[in-house]
């Protein structure tokens, strides 16, 4: 009878049955006549047990000589293992080596971050990185489901652009034949064009910032989700924003319990954070709160990482900070109807000190006002003629926001740095591997 080949993650469906699995060895230890093999196959991690006398001497010696990250097939019977968090193991009766491995550089001992980043192509195999990137995968699937279920159309903005929504000082410049071009820092302006054609659109793709920052919250290449919605004011947009975050958290809780366990992440914290509505605080009140906490900050200053961290530590849900000063935000936002010094906008701060993960606003829909904003920002008006056209031909109130995928994952997984949330991070001092 042919033995069924399965994945480790499905072991629970085959208890007391003989199966075949293609695996890699993550670690090995022996105890007399028993060899314990820690195995992975890309779907999960569990233990294989080889007992002398139940296998041939050749197989036993082969199991004892396996090196870390050797690849092989195991054949054996799945048993329940209540001592492990996974709950199952395989009693191995046969194995066949596929690929040898010698001197694997990432051993079970502690390694420095730079060493691990130099070997990122191998570091991905660890259980910690496995869990993070499986959660990233679930969040990615959930993002598409959320927007498609709400009848959004995906629009792909260009990566090469001739202008910048927030100025060019932090963009990567490219010589584009006989023109200046930049790697996109945001697809938002193009999403506004899409919204005027399809009403509700979103983009999901890579963006780039040439910001020379080494903080735990910055990458030079990262992924953004940027919806834009016509015939929509900011209040409706805020509802979509909190619904999105709540939905993503619930999908992780529903489908990534194993990965959260590998990361030792308490699901109860994420469950609490998923409850809506999210609390709100105006920028004005945020400044007062920070001043009471002895932060050296004045009205008109932008909120930096320390300030956002402090504010987000005060809540167990994400919190919206509303209506920032115009001096801290880009030109395309809508002015407050009762104040000339702030925009109708909001940043969403993740709890537990993680700070900003999302920012959005209602957009300026008036042609003349937007034109004045561009001029006052010191930008070349000719580069934005196409953008101004959106206000000349059937302009409507519209709103949008951007969610930084890596910042969101950093919080969900409770990580110290977002460099581990993307398969191959790009930092100001790192372009390899």
C-alpha positions as a printed Julia matrix, in Angstrom:
433×3 Matrix{Float64}:
   0.0    0.0     0.0
   1.35   3.43   -0.99
   2.32   5.67    1.93
   0.7    9.11    1.84
   3.01  12.13    1.75
   1.78  14.91    4.05
   2.81  18.24    5.56
   3.72  18.56    9.23
   0.92  21.06    9.82
  -1.59  18.31    8.92
  -0.13  15.71   11.3
  -3.2   15.82   13.54
  -5.3   14.31   10.74
  -3.07  11.21   10.55
  -2.66  10.03   14.15
  -1.61   6.35   14.32
  -1.12   6.28   10.54
   2.09   5.76    8.6
   3.05   8.78    6.48
   5.94  10.26    4.52
   7.22  13.84    5.0
   9.98  15.83    3.29
  11.86  17.69    6.05
  14.94  19.61    7.11
  16.77  19.03   10.39
  16.88  22.02   12.76
  18.52  20.22   15.71
  19.36  16.76   16.98
  20.04  15.14   20.35
  20.55  11.59   21.52
  19.64   9.78   24.71
  21.14   6.29   24.66
  19.12   4.26   22.23
  16.81   7.13   21.25
  17.55   9.96   18.8
  15.36  13.04   18.84
  15.25  14.97   15.56
  13.78  18.45   15.45
  12.18  18.74   12.03
  10.63  21.41    9.84
   9.02  21.28    6.41
   7.95  24.88    5.73
   4.49  24.4     7.26
   5.37  23.72   10.92
   7.97  22.3    13.3
   7.79  19.05   15.24
   9.85  16.17   16.59
  10.86  12.91   15.0
  11.93  10.0    17.21
  14.26   7.21   16.1
  14.47   4.22   18.48
  17.24   1.65   18.14
  15.8   -1.76   17.39
  12.76  -0.41   15.57
  14.89   0.61   12.59
  17.85  -1.01   10.89
  21.32  -0.29   12.26
  22.06   1.58    9.04
  19.08   3.92    9.48
  19.91   4.47   13.16
  23.51   5.44   12.34
  22.31   7.63    9.48
  19.94   9.47   11.86
  22.75   9.9    14.4
  25.05  11.46   11.79
  22.58  13.93   10.3
  23.84  17.54   10.28
  21.81  20.68   10.88
  19.72  21.64    7.82
  20.23  18.31    6.05
  17.18  17.52    3.94
  15.57  14.1     3.89
  12.36  12.13    3.75
  11.06  10.45    6.87
   8.57   7.61    6.99
   6.85   6.8    10.24
   3.72   6.81   12.35
   2.17   9.99   13.72
   1.58   9.97   17.48
   0.09  12.5    19.86
   2.7   14.33   21.95
   1.03  16.28   24.73
   4.39  17.5    26.05
   4.99  19.68   22.99
   3.15  22.85   22.01
   2.55  21.36   18.55
   0.88  18.27   19.97
   2.22  15.59   17.63
   5.44  13.81   16.69
   6.5   11.1    14.26
   7.96   7.72   15.24
  10.42   7.25   12.4
  10.82   3.85   10.79
  12.8    4.88    7.72
  14.56   7.9     6.26
  16.22   8.84    2.99
  18.71  11.71    2.77
  18.11  14.14   -0.1
  20.73  16.83    0.51
  23.68  16.94    2.9
  24.54  20.0     4.97
  27.9   20.76    6.53
  29.01  23.67    8.71
  25.64  25.42    8.68
  26.54  28.93    9.9
  23.49  29.67   12.09
  23.79  27.32   15.04
  21.45  27.1    18.07
  23.79  29.47   19.98
  23.21  33.24   20.14
  24.28  35.3    17.12
  24.54  39.07   16.64
  21.95  40.88   14.54
  24.46  41.9    11.85
  25.6   38.28   11.49
  22.01  37.12   11.14
  21.21  39.84    8.59
  24.31  38.86    6.6
  22.83  35.37    6.51
  19.23  36.49    6.08
  18.73  33.98    3.25
  19.3   31.23    5.84
  17.88  33.0     8.9
  14.45  32.78    7.26
  14.45  29.07    8.17
  14.27  29.68   11.93
  11.01  29.14   13.79
  10.88  32.8    14.85
  11.22  34.1    11.29
   8.84  31.41   10.05
   6.16  32.62   12.45
   6.61  36.3    11.55
   6.44  35.76    7.81
   3.51  33.35    8.04
   1.64  36.06    9.95
   2.67  38.56    7.26
   1.24  36.18    4.67
  -2.07  35.9     6.53
  -2.3   39.69    6.89
  -1.6   40.1     3.17
  -4.41  37.7     2.27
  -6.74  39.41    4.74
  -6.03  42.86    3.25
  -7.16  41.73   -0.18
 -10.23  40.02    1.28
 -11.2   43.12    3.26
 -11.12  45.48    0.3
 -12.55  43.12   -2.29
 -15.43  42.23    0.05
 -16.19  45.98    0.18
 -16.1   46.41   -3.6
 -12.8   48.27   -3.84
 -10.82  48.05   -7.08
  -7.06  47.47   -6.88
  -5.06  50.04   -8.83
  -1.29  49.7    -9.27
   0.47  53.07   -9.12
   3.84  53.56  -10.82
   7.02  52.98   -8.86
   8.88  55.52  -11.03
   7.44  59.01  -10.65
   8.28  62.5   -11.84
   6.94  64.25   -8.75
   6.52  63.58   -5.05
   3.42  63.92   -2.86
   5.47  65.07    0.12
   8.48  66.77   -1.5
  11.68  65.24   -2.89
  14.13  65.56    0.0
  13.72  61.94    1.11
  13.37  60.28   -2.29
  15.75  58.13   -4.29
  16.67  60.08   -7.41
  17.02  58.31  -10.76
  18.27  59.61  -14.12
  15.34  58.66  -16.3
  16.64  59.15  -19.83
  16.61  62.98  -20.09
  14.36  63.53  -17.06
  14.62  63.46  -13.28
  12.65  60.62  -11.73
  12.17  59.22   -8.25
  11.3   55.92   -6.65
   7.8   56.38   -5.32
   7.33  57.25   -1.65
   3.56  56.86   -1.98
   0.95  55.91   -4.54
  -1.62  58.24   -3.04
  -1.87  60.89   -5.76
  -2.42  58.16   -8.34
  -4.99  56.53   -6.09
  -6.93  59.79   -6.09
  -7.04  59.59   -9.88
  -8.24  56.0    -9.54
 -10.97  56.99   -7.09
 -12.37  59.48   -9.58
 -12.67  56.62  -12.06
 -13.69  53.7    -9.83
 -14.99  55.42   -6.65
 -13.23  53.11   -4.17
  -9.7   51.92   -4.9
  -6.64  50.65   -3.09
  -3.01  49.96   -3.88
  -0.72  47.47   -2.19
   2.91  47.55   -3.14
   6.48  48.64   -2.42
   7.4   52.23   -1.61
  10.76  53.84   -0.94
  12.13  56.49    1.42
  15.7   57.82    1.32
  15.4   58.94    4.92
  18.76  58.46    6.64
  17.3   56.97    9.78
  18.51  54.02   11.84
  15.53  53.78   14.18
  13.64  50.55   14.79
  10.72  51.96   12.78
  12.4   52.71    9.45
  13.22  50.8     6.28
  14.25  52.26    2.93
  11.95  49.81    1.09
   8.62  48.84    2.57
   5.04  47.96    1.6
   2.06  50.28    1.85
  -1.68  49.77    1.6
  -3.26  52.98    0.29
  -7.04  53.17   -0.2
  -8.75  56.23   -1.67
 -12.5   56.8    -1.63
 -14.6   59.28   -3.62
 -17.73  60.86   -2.16
 -16.36  60.23    1.33
 -15.58  62.51    4.25
 -13.0   61.89    6.96
 -15.44  60.52    9.52
 -16.49  57.7     7.17
 -12.85  57.03    6.35
 -11.97  56.67   10.04
 -14.65  54.01   10.37
 -13.13  52.04    7.48
  -9.67  52.42    9.03
 -10.64  50.96   12.38
 -12.7   48.23   10.71
  -9.64  47.28    8.65
  -7.34  47.01   11.68
  -9.94  45.07   13.65
 -10.49  42.69   10.73
  -6.78  42.04   10.26
  -6.27  41.32   13.96
  -9.18  38.9    14.03
  -7.84  37.06   10.98
  -4.47  36.62   12.67
  -6.15  35.38   15.83
  -8.29  32.96   13.84
  -5.63  31.54   11.52
  -2.24  32.09   13.18
  -2.61  30.68   16.7
   0.36  28.34   16.13
   2.57  31.19   14.9
   1.58  33.48   17.77
   2.52  30.66   20.15
   5.95  30.33   18.5
   6.45  34.05   19.12
   5.11  33.83   22.68
   2.6   36.56   21.75
  -0.42  36.76   24.06
  -3.53  36.57   21.83
  -5.67  38.16   24.56
  -3.82  41.46   24.0
  -4.61  41.41   20.29
  -8.2   40.41   20.97
  -8.64  43.42   23.25
  -6.98  45.7    20.69
  -9.38  44.52   17.97
 -12.42  45.93   19.74
 -13.94  49.0    18.09
 -14.51  51.9    18.18
 -10.93  53.05   18.78
 -10.3   55.95   21.17
  -9.56  59.4    19.75
  -7.5   62.35   20.89
  -6.92  65.68   19.17
  -3.41  66.84   18.47
  -4.11  69.75   20.84
  -4.91  67.36   23.7
  -1.96  65.15   22.79
   0.41  68.1    23.24
  -1.15  68.92   26.61
  -0.83  65.29   27.7
   2.81  65.19   26.69
   3.59  68.48   28.4
   2.06  67.16   31.63
   4.37  64.16   31.29
   7.34  66.58   31.07
   8.04  66.2    27.34
   9.81  69.24   25.89
   7.27  69.82   23.12
   5.27  72.81   21.95
   2.16  73.18   19.84
   3.24  73.01   16.21
   5.95  70.4    16.77
   5.58  67.09   15.01
   5.2   64.01   17.18
   8.36  61.9    17.1
   8.86  58.3    18.13
   9.27  59.03   21.89
   6.06  61.07   21.96
   4.06  58.53   19.95
   5.41  55.73   22.1
   4.31  57.45   25.3
   0.82  58.24   23.97
   0.26  54.73   22.65
   1.35  53.2    25.96
  -1.65  54.85   27.61
  -4.15  52.66   25.73
  -4.75  48.98   25.03
  -6.37  49.76   21.67
  -5.02  51.72   18.73
  -5.73  55.45   19.12
  -6.44  58.12   16.51
  -4.61  61.45   16.93
  -6.72  64.0    15.08
  -6.08  67.23   13.2
  -2.36  68.0    13.06
  -0.9   71.45   12.38
  -0.49  72.28    8.71
   3.24  72.76    9.22
   3.65  69.03   10.0
   1.61  67.58    7.13
   1.66  67.61    3.29
  -0.14  70.04    1.01
  -2.99  67.84   -0.25
  -4.97  67.68    2.99
  -8.24  69.52    3.63
  -8.18  72.55    5.91
 -10.3   72.4     9.05
 -13.57  74.31    8.41
 -13.34  76.21   11.72
  -9.57  76.66   12.0
  -6.92  77.8     9.59
  -3.99  76.18   11.38
  -4.83  72.45   11.19
  -5.84  69.88    8.6
  -8.65  67.33    8.74
  -6.38  64.33    9.23
  -5.52  61.55   11.65
  -2.65  59.22   12.5
  -3.37  55.86   14.1
  -0.98  54.83   16.87
  -0.66  51.16   17.81
  -0.79  50.36   21.55
   2.03  48.98   23.7
   4.3   51.83   22.67
   4.49  50.98   18.97
   3.39  54.37   17.65
   2.15  55.32   14.2
   1.06  52.55   11.85
  -1.42  54.45    9.67
  -2.1   58.0     8.54
  -4.84  59.58    6.49
  -6.94  62.64    5.77
  -9.74  64.13    3.81
  -8.22  65.62    0.66
  -8.48  69.19   -0.57
 -11.09  69.04   -3.36
 -11.04  72.71   -4.43
  -8.86  73.56   -7.44
  -7.74  77.03   -6.39
  -7.05  76.07   -2.79
  -5.03  73.04   -3.81
  -3.07  75.13   -6.31
  -2.23  77.64   -3.57
  -1.16  74.81   -1.25
   1.24  73.46   -3.87
   2.76  76.91   -4.38
   3.08  77.54   -0.64
   4.86  74.18   -0.29
   7.47  75.42   -2.76
   6.73  72.68   -5.3
   6.85  72.95   -9.08
   3.26  73.56  -10.15
   3.86  72.1   -13.62
   4.69  68.69  -12.11
   1.24  68.62  -10.51
  -0.9   69.81  -13.42
  -2.3   66.32  -13.88
  -3.15  66.16  -10.18
  -4.9   69.52  -10.34
  -6.96  68.23  -13.28
  -8.74  65.97  -10.8
 -10.17  69.13   -9.22
 -11.16  70.67  -12.58
 -13.29  67.86  -13.96
 -15.99  66.76  -11.53
 -14.2   67.16   -8.2
 -15.86  65.55   -5.19
 -15.07  65.19   -1.48
 -12.71  62.28   -1.05
 -10.58  60.71    1.65
  -7.86  58.16    1.99
  -5.16  56.69    4.2
  -1.98  54.62    4.17
  -1.15  51.61    6.33
   2.49  50.61    6.69
   2.52  46.83    6.48
   5.83  46.3     8.29
   4.97  48.66   11.15
   1.67  46.88   11.63
   3.33  43.45   11.68
   5.97  44.7    14.13
   3.23  45.49   16.61
   1.16  42.36   15.95
   4.21  40.16   16.55
   5.56  42.39   19.36
   9.0   42.79   17.79
  11.81  45.15   18.68
  12.55  46.17   15.09
  10.65  46.0    11.81
  13.67  44.66    9.89
  12.5   41.1    10.64
   8.99  41.67    9.25
  10.15  41.7     5.61
  12.01  38.8     3.98
  15.02  40.84    2.85
  15.19  44.21    4.65
  16.73  47.26    3.03
  18.33  49.66    5.51
  20.59  52.66    4.97
  23.61  50.4     5.54
  22.29  47.19    4.02
  21.61  46.13    0.44
  22.61  42.45    0.77
  21.64  39.7     0.55
